[in-house]
Amino acid sequence: MAVEIAHINGSGSVEASESVFGQSYNEALIHQAVVRSLAGLRSGSKAQKSRSEVRGGGSKPWRQKGTGRARAGTIRSPIWRSGGRAFAAKPRDFSQKLNRKMYRGAMCSILSELVRQQRLKIIDDFQMSAPKTKDLAQQLKQFQLDQVLLVLAEPDEHVELSARNIPHVAVGLAEDLDAVELVGFDTVLVTKSALPKLEDRFE
């Protein structure tokens, strides 16, 4: 049994694989995939110096007894100004592991829910002879769309440059889509040539 996805201009529909666009909604799995994608975007480059890494402080600032002041062994103690951090942050990897089968299941669940909510639609392949933001904006305005993710089969510099300066409009490739992109837009427009690539990727 195939799933029918409506065409953006209302002229019929396109049949798609039920194994990709006809799955049940799995909120926990989708959440896990979104968290994994967001965690992978973190650079993890934060770095601070501990007391052993701060320059100076090698000698004892004053003798142990007889001064009336608290004993101190170094001026680079964490409780001193310009001292090292007690629990210094170090570069780390925030990426999370998600099994391939679980990731496929999450993406199919998102795509299926988008179809049920009529937020995923099929559109004919764009034919832009030159990068023209005004032309692309007019096409999207014609369909009364605001927040749009346009999914292409192959990289198209003209379309990507045209969409770059339009607010809340992004261009993605079928082979690179992730969960964050799919859930972050009101409408997902998939070109006819990109639909088979999505099916091949997640079947």
Secondary structure as the mmCIF struct_conf table of DSSP 4:
data_model
#
loop_
_struct_conf.conf_type_id
_struct_conf.id
_struct_conf.beg_label_comp_id
_struct_conf.beg_label_asym_id
_struct_conf.beg_label_seq_id
_struct_conf.end_label_comp_id
_struct_conf.end_label_asym_id
_struct_conf.end_label_seq_id
HELX_LH_PP_P HELX_LH_PP_P1 ALA A 2 ALA A 2
STRN STRN1 VAL A 3 ALA A 6
STRN STRN2 HIS A 7 HIS A 7
TURN_TY1_P TURN_TY1_P1 ILE A 8 ASN A 9
BEND BEND1 GLY A 10 SER A 11
STRN STRN3 SER A 13 ALA A 16
HELX_RH_AL_P HELX_RH_AL_P1 GLU A 18 PHE A 21
BEND BEND2 GLY A 22 GLY A 22
HELX_LH_PP_P HELX_LH_PP_P2 GLN A 23 TYR A 25
HELX_RH_AL_P HELX_RH_AL_P2 GLU A 27 LEU A 41
TURN_TY1_P TURN_TY1_P2 ARG A 51 GLU A 53
BEND BEND3 VAL A 54 ARG A 55
BEND BEND4 SER A 59 SER A 59
BEND BEND5 PRO A 61 TRP A 62
BEND BEND6 GLN A 64 ARG A 69
HELX_LH_PP_P HELX_LH_PP_P3 ALA A 70 ARG A 71
BEND BEND7 GLY A 73 GLY A 73
TURN_TY1_P TURN_TY1_P3 ILE A 75 ARG A 76
TURN_TY1_P TURN_TY1_P4 PRO A 78 ILE A 79
BEND BEND8 TRP A 80 TRP A 80
TURN_TY1_P TURN_TY1_P5 ARG A 81 SER A 82
TURN_TY1_P TURN_TY1_P6 ALA A 86 PHE A 87
HELX_RH_AL_P HELX_RH_AL_P3 ARG A 100 ARG A 116
TURN_TY1_P TURN_TY1_P7 GLN A 117 GLN A 118
STRN STRN4 LEU A 120 ILE A 123
HELX_LH_PP_P HELX_LH_PP_P4 ASP A 124 PHE A 126
BEND BEND9 SER A 129 ALA A 130
HELX_RH_AL_P HELX_RH_AL_P4 THR A 133 GLN A 142
TURN_TY1_P TURN_TY1_P8 PHE A 143 GLN A 144
BEND BEND10 ASP A 146 GLN A 147
STRN STRN5 VAL A 148 LEU A 152
BEND BEND11 ALA A 153 GLU A 154
HELX_RH_AL_P HELX_RH_AL_P5 GLU A 157 ALA A 163
TURN_TY1_P TURN_TY1_P9 ARG A 164 ASN A 165
BEND BEND12 ILE A 166 ILE A 166
TURN_TY1_P TURN_TY1_P10 PRO A 167 HIS A 168
STRN STRN6 VAL A 169 LEU A 173
TURN_TY1_P TURN_TY1_P11 ALA A 174 ASP A 176
HELX_RH_AL_P HELX_RH_AL_P6 ALA A 179 VAL A 183
TURN_TY1_P TURN_TY1_P12 GLY A 184 GLY A 184
BEND BEND13 PHE A 185 ASP A 186
STRN STRN7 THR A 187 THR A 191
TURN_TY1_P TURN_TY1_P13 LYS A 192 ALA A 194
HELX_RH_AL_P HELX_RH_AL_P7 LEU A 195 PHE A 202
#
